[in-house]
Amino acid sequence: MLIAKVILAAGQSSRFNGCKLTADLGAGQTMIEHGVNILQALDSSPVFVVTGAWHKEVKNILADTKNIKLIENKQWDKGLGDSIATATKAILENQQPDGILFILADQVELTTKHLSELVTNFRRHPSRWCANYGERLGVPAIFPKVDLSRLSDLTTDKGAQHLLRCTDEEVNTINLKCASLDIDTQAQLNDFLNKTR
């Protein structure tokens, strides 16, 4: 069963006042490298990285990283939905996966173990799977083959949340409160780094 792996990293990170994707998370690892590494550790298939506002910076950081494919979304300012659609279309040009796994580049507390739990559940029961933050549902999320045409058509800046919150279709979840932490500001990054030291 083929599950394509996508890291969404196209946003401007305007509240961060700079490129958060290249911020150091410690141990010589940047934020974008953390996301790529935890996806690469799942299996040997390539990691698709959707870039946008900081395409050059991300490309430079990942220049020596093997088994990744950069997808530049030149319309990144249209929002998350457009990046999901761009990634889905690019993947479907080359392969027909059984599902696509999406994570956000700034979900710094995610580990391969968390993602592996999602993937294992998806393989047993191929349908929508996502993280339950406790108050809401969100990424990481795996969408099955039947959803891919809908993902290709996304335009909303809310991403694919409406598919995860759809009450008349099956959505399965795992409890993953740590996925609710994404880094938007320098202060949040400092808090995270202080906590992990």
C-alpha positions in Angstrom: 0.0 0.0 0.0 1.5 3.3 -1.1 1.0 6.4 1.1 2.5 9.6 -0.3 4.0 11.8 2.3 3.7 15.6 2.1 5.1 18.4 4.3 3.3 21.7 3.8 5.8 24.5 4.0 4.6 27.2 1.7 3.3 29.9 4.0 4.9 33.3 4.7 5.1 32.9 8.5 4.3 36.6 8.8 3.9 36.5 12.6 7.4 35.0 12.9 9.1 38.0 11.3 11.3 35.9 9.1 11.7 32.4 7.8 10.8 30.0 10.6 11.5 27.0 8.4 15.2 27.6 8.7 15.0 28.2 12.5 17.3 26.0 14.6 15.4 23.5 16.8 18.6 22.3 18.4 21.0 19.4 17.7 21.8 21.2 14.4 18.4 20.5 12.9 16.1 23.2 11.4 12.4 23.2 11.5 12.0 22.0 7.9 14.6 19.3 8.4 12.7 18.0 11.4 9.5 17.6 9.4 11.4 15.9 6.5 13.3 13.6 8.9 10.2 12.2 10.7 8.5 11.5 7.4 11.6 9.9 5.9 11.9 7.6 8.9 8.4 6.1 8.1 9.5 4.3 4.9 11.7 4.6 1.9 9.3 6.5 -0.4 10.1 10.1 -1.2 9.0 13.0 0.9 7.2 15.8 -1.1 7.9 19.3 0.3 5.5 22.0 -0.8 7.3 25.3 -0.8 6.2 28.8 -1.5 7.1 32.1 0.1 10.5 30.8 1.3 11.2 28.5 -1.6 14.9 29.5 -2.1 15.6 29.2 1.6 14.0 25.8 1.9 15.7 24.6 -1.3 19.1 25.7 0.1 18.6 24.0 3.5 17.5 20.7 1.8 20.0 20.8 -1.0 21.9 17.8 0.2 18.9 15.8 1.5 18.2 12.7 -0.5 14.9 11.2 -1.5 12.8 14.4 -1.4 10.9 16.2 -4.1 10.2 19.9 -3.9 6.9 21.2 -5.2 6.9 25.0 -5.5 3.5 26.5 -5.1 3.8 29.9 -6.8 0.3 30.8 -5.6 1.1 30.0 -2.0 -0.6 33.2 -0.9 -4.0 31.6 -1.8 -3.7 29.6 1.4 -3.3 26.0 2.7 -6.0 24.6 0.4 -4.1 25.7 -2.7 -0.9 24.0 -1.4 -2.8 20.8 -0.7 -4.3 20.9 -4.2 -0.9 21.7 -5.8 0.8 18.7 -3.9 -2.0 16.3 -4.8 -2.0 17.2 -8.5 1.8 16.8 -8.6 1.7 13.4 -6.9 -1.0 12.1 -9.2 1.0 13.0 -12.2 3.6 10.4 -11.2 1.8 7.8 -9.1 -1.5 6.5 -7.9 -1.2 6.3 -4.1 -3.7 4.6 -1.8 -3.6 7.7 0.4 -1.7 10.9 1.1 -0.4 11.9 4.5 -0.1 15.6 5.2 1.8 17.3 8.0 2.7 21.0 8.7 6.3 22.0 8.7 6.0 23.8 12.1 4.5 20.9 14.1 7.7 20.6 16.0 6.5 18.1 18.7 5.5 15.4 16.1 7.5 12.3 16.0 7.8 9.3 13.6 6.1 7.2 16.2 3.0 9.5 16.1 2.9 9.3 12.3 3.5 5.5 12.3 0.4 5.1 14.5 -1.7 6.9 11.9 -0.2 4.9 9.0 -0.7 1.6 10.8 -4.4 2.4 11.4 -4.8 3.5 7.8 -3.3 0.3 6.4 -5.8 -1.7 8.5 -8.7 0.4 7.6 -8.2 2.7 4.6 -10.3 5.8 5.2 -9.8 9.3 6.6 -7.5 9.3 9.6 -6.4 12.4 11.5 -5.2 13.8 14.8 -7.6 14.7 17.5 -6.1 17.6 19.4 -8.7 17.3 22.2 -10.8 20.3 21.1 -10.6 19.9 17.3 -9.4 17.6 14.5 -6.5 18.4 12.2 -3.2 17.3 10.7 -1.4 15.1 10.6 -4.0 13.5 8.4 -4.2 10.7 5.8 -6.8 11.0 3.1 -7.7 7.9 1.1 -7.8 7.5 -2.7 -11.5 8.4 -2.9 -10.7 11.9 -1.5 -7.8 12.8 -3.9 -10.0 14.4 -6.6 -11.5 16.6 -3.9 -8.1 17.5 -2.6 -7.0 18.5 -6.1 -9.9 21.0 -6.3 -9.3 22.7 -2.9 -9.1 26.5 -2.9 -10.0 27.5 0.6 -7.4 28.9 3.0 -8.7 26.5 5.7 -7.1 23.5 3.9 -9.1 20.3 4.1 -10.7 20.8 7.5 -14.2 20.5 6.1 -13.4 16.9 5.0 -12.2 16.1 8.5 -15.2 17.6 10.2 -17.7 16.1 7.8 -20.4 14.4 9.9 -21.9 12.3 7.1 -18.7 10.5 6.1 -16.3 8.3 8.2 -13.4 10.1 9.9 -11.2 8.2 12.2 -8.9 9.8 14.8 -6.0 9.1 17.1 -5.5 11.3 20.2 -2.5 13.5 19.5 -2.6 16.7 21.5 1.0 17.5 20.7 0.0 18.0 17.1 -1.9 21.1 18.2 1.4 22.9 18.8 2.6 24.8 15.7 5.1 27.6 15.8 3.9 31.0 14.7 6.0 33.4 16.6 9.6 33.8 17.9 8.2 33.6 21.5 6.5 30.2 20.8 9.8 28.9 19.4 11.7 30.1 22.5 9.2 28.5 24.8 9.5 25.2 22.9 13.3 25.3 23.0 13.3 26.1 26.7 11.0 23.2 27.3 13.2 20.7 25.4 16.6 21.8 26.9 
